[in-house]
Amino acid sequence: MTLSEELPEVIELNKQLAALNQDIEKAGEDSNVEKAHQLHLQLENLKRRKAEIQAKQANNPDTDLRICEVTGAFTSLRDPEERRQAFVQGKLYQGWVTAREKLKEFNRMFGEGE
């Protein structure tokens, strides 16, 4: 899951927040200050819960991992460019690139498909 994907809980909270906003507006138009205040308190609680869920999602290290197509290793999308370059220039990555090139060469030599 990427950071841009929203959890079903967040989607449901957004619907509840929109409904509460409409109810607050209606209560205000009807001059029902007490009801508007109570609804506003509920709105604030839902906003807090939504913020907590989103913070938990943003701090989850699994949300920004991808699998390297060459090595099969997990890499983080949050890694700085220097770290990504170091990974690509590293022994593990270069070894897998060499192994895959040799496999293609052997397949061509012996007439087998990839």
ChimeraX attribute file (.defattr): number of C-alpha atoms within 10 A of each C-alpha:
attribute: neighborCount
match mode: 1-to-1
recipient: residues
	/A:1	12
	/A:2	13
	/A:3	13
	/A:4	8
	/A:5	10
	/A:6	13
	/A:7	14
	/A:8	9
	/A:9	12
	/A:10	17
	/A:11	12
	/A:12	11
	/A:13	17
	/A:14	15
	/A:15	11
	/A:16	15
	/A:17	19
	/A:18	12
	/A:19	12
	/A:20	18
	/A:21	16
	/A:22	12
	/A:23	16
	/A:24	21
	/A:25	14
	/A:26	14
	/A:27	17
	/A:28	15
	/A:29	11
	/A:30	11
	/A:31	11
	/A:32	13
	/A:33	13
	/A:34	11
	/A:35	16
	/A:36	21
	/A:37	14
	/A:38	11
	/A:39	18
	/A:40	16
	/A:41	12
	/A:42	14
	/A:43	20
	/A:44	12
	/A:45	13
	/A:46	18
	/A:47	16
	/A:48	12
	/A:49	15
	/A:50	19
	/A:51	13
	/A:52	12
	/A:53	16
	/A:54	17
	/A:55	11
	/A:56	11
	/A:57	18
	/A:58	15
	/A:59	12
	/A:60	11
	/A:61	12
	/A:62	13
	/A:63	16
	/A:64	17
	/A:65	16
	/A:66	15
	/A:67	11
	/A:68	13
	/A:69	8
	/A:70	14
	/A:71	14
	/A:72	11
	/A:73	12
	/A:74	13
	/A:75	15
	/A:76	16
	/A:77	14
	/A:78	11
	/A:79	11
	/A:80	9
	/A:81	10
	/A:82	9
	/A:83	13
	/A:84	15
	/A:85	10
	/A:86	11
	/A:87	14
	/A:88	16
	/A:89	12
	/A:90	11
	/A:91	11
	/A:92	13
	/A:93	18
	/A:94	15
	/A:95	14
	/A:96	14
	/A:97	15
	/A:98	11
	/A:99	12
	/A:100	13
	/A:101	12
	/A:102	12
	/A:103	13
	/A:104	14
	/A:105	12
	/A:106	13
	/A:107	13
	/A:108	12
	/A:109	9
	/A:110	8
	/A:111	9
	/A:112	9
	/A:113	7
	/A:114	8
